[in-house]
Amino acid sequence: MNILSIGNSFSNNAHRYLPQMAKAAGEEILLCNLYIGGCSLETHFNNWREEKEAYTFEVYLPGETEKRSPDGLALHDAVEDEDWNVITLQQCSHLSGIRETYTPYLAELAAYCRMVKPDAKIMLHQTWAYAKNCRKSEFAEYYHNDQDEMYKALTECYAEAAKEAEIDTIIPSGRAFQTARQTIIGDRITAEDGFHGNELGCFLAGACFYEKIFNKSILENKFMLSDFDENINGLLKACAHIAVEEGILK
């Protein structure tokens, strides 16, 4: 399975444990992330049109769980040079709940990917709302430091944008995060900055990728986070599984 994410640090988070999950299921993958920190759909679009060699290419080769990160790749080179089975797109997290930031960039990028890789599934990765104590300036500016407001806004935007861009499916990491926050795990799934995923958050996002890409239940997967007990691992898997089963809209 060849998987390409056109993303940023949030796709980096989602990829962190996906190779281990795939290996535990006997799946062989080439997993790649076109990485620019904080990169928006508009910037991806402009980089594509201008053929900018602006990306770090984070690569997990088949059978490996450690990534390689060569620099200086252009978006079109990555998309066109492999037979991708899955290509994922996403908005940068702080703009995820601002509807006008998706248009026309998501639809144009999705159309380009479909044109050059017609056999690839195009998936939209729903990013997540920030922790309640996050101090990122955009959290205050756009969402009034309100996690529920941010989650509602980004969920509506992802659903509308996916429909407009004729996306094949949505990877519901944002829903999985919000589901986990309603359990004993609480708001402990982000790093100290309040927006990137920590180990728990990366596991949640990776589990959503795993279920959507392989069409297998993460509940049956043997991979677990070694620093957490079986109950926490099981709860994380259940939250991701519910999110995928029910979709981003309740």
Salt bridges, closest charged atoms under 4 A:
GLU27 OE2 - LYS216 NZ 2.77
GLU50 OE1 - LYS52 NZ 3.31
GLU64 OE2 - ARG68 NH2 3.06
ASP77 OD1 - HIS76 NE2 3.25
ASP83 OD1 - LYS117 NZ 3.84
GLU138 OE1 - LYS136 NZ 3.74
GLU149 OE2 - HIS144 ND1 2.88
GLU156 OE2 - LYS152 NZ 2.79
GLU160 OE1 - ARG99 NE 3.19
GLU164 OE2 - ARG99 NH2 3.50
ASP187 OD1 - ARG181 NE 2.74
ASP193 OD2 - HIS196 ND1 2.62
GLU211 OE2 - HIS241 ND1 2.75
GLU245 OE2 - HIS241 NE2 3.92
GLU246 OE1 - ARG175 NH2 2.44
